[in-house]
């Protein structure tokens, strides 16, 4: 997610914090991959939360980024990213994570059996 801090757009990977977020992981998953400044500021996070956020910073965005029109996503009702790919992190996100883990486990099992 991206959050503006003193005019600088900073990129954060908060994956490790999802389960510990007091508001639940869904709130952060909903704004994953996009500018979440308004949502972050609207909640009124404490200074401690702002300090904790710094440990998840992974980069900064330089220059202006034009807001691209996002293609409509039909069928499943997911969100589309600026690249036009569908966001599958909504309701089925945990299912996809479990399936990916099972496939990885099976691949390792058969490789070393």
C-alpha positions in Angstrom: 0.0 0.0 0.0 1.0 3.6 -0.5 0.7 6.3 2.1 1.8 9.9 1.7 4.0 11.2 4.5 4.9 14.9 4.3 4.2 14.9 0.6 6.3 11.8 -0.1 4.5 8.7 -1.3 5.9 5.8 0.6 5.3 2.1 -0.2 4.7 -0.3 2.6 4.6 -4.1 2.7 2.3 -4.8 5.6 1.8 -8.4 4.9 3.4 -9.5 8.2 1.2 -7.2 10.1 -2.2 -8.2 8.6 -3.1 -10.6 11.4 -2.1 -8.2 14.1 -3.9 -5.1 12.7 -6.5 -4.0 15.3 -9.1 -3.3 12.6 -8.6 -6.7 11.0 -6.8 -7.7 7.9 -9.7 -6.9 5.5 -9.3 -3.2 5.9 -5.7 -3.3 4.7 -6.3 -5.9 2.0 -9.0 -3.7 0.5 -6.5 -0.9 -0.1 -3.6 -3.2 -1.1 -1.7 -2.0 -4.1 -3.1 1.5 -4.1 -2.9 4.9 -2.3 -4.4 4.4 1.1 -3.5 7.8 2.5 -7.1 9.0 2.9 -8.2 5.8 4.6 -5.1 5.9 6.9 -5.7 9.5 7.9 -9.5 9.2 8.2 -9.1 6.5 10.9 -6.9 8.8 13.1 -4.0 6.5 13.7 -1.9 7.3 16.8 1.7 8.4 16.8 2.6 4.9 17.9 0.9 3.4 14.9 2.7 5.9 12.6 6.0 4.9 14.2 5.2 1.2 13.8 4.4 1.7 10.1 8.0 2.9 9.4 9.3 -0.7 9.9 7.2 -1.8 6.9 8.4 0.8 4.4 10.0 -0.8 1.3 10.3 2.2 -1.0 9.2 5.6 -2.3 7.4 6.6 -5.4 9.1 9.4 -7.3 7.4 11.9 -9.6 3.8 12.2 -10.5 1.7 9.1 -11.2 -1.3 9.6 -13.3 -4.4 7.8 -12.2 -5.2 5.2 -14.9 -8.7 4.2 -15.7 -9.2 0.8 -14.4 -10.9 -1.8 -16.6 -14.2 -3.1 -15.4 -14.0 -6.5 -13.9 -17.0 -8.7 -14.8 -18.2 -11.9 -13.3 -16.7 -12.4 -9.8 -17.0 -8.8 -8.7 -13.3 -8.4 -7.7 -11.4 -5.2 -8.0 -9.1 -4.4 -10.8 -5.6 -2.9 -10.3 -4.1 -0.2 -12.5 -2.5 -3.0 -14.6 -6.0 -4.4 -15.4 -5.4 -7.5 -13.4 -8.1 -8.7 -11.0 -7.6 -8.4 -7.3 -8.3 -11.8 -5.8 -7.5 -10.8 -2.3 -11.1 -10.3 -1.3 -13.3 -13.0 0.1 -11.3 -15.8 -1.6 -7.9 -14.5 -0.6 -7.4 -17.0 2.2 -8.6 -19.8 0.0 -6.0 -19.0 -2.7 -3.3 -18.8 0.0 -4.1 -22.2 1.3 -4.3 -23.7 -2.2 -0.9 -22.2 -3.0 0.6 -23.6 0.2 -0.8 -27.1 -0.6 0.6 -27.0 -4.1 4.0 -26.0 -2.8 3.9 -28.7 -0.1 2.9 -31.4 -2.7 5.7 -30.3 -5.1 8.3 -30.6 -2.3 6.9 -33.9 -1.1 7.1 -35.5 -4.5 10.5 -34.0 -5.3 12.1 -35.4 -2.1 10.2 -38.7 -1.9 
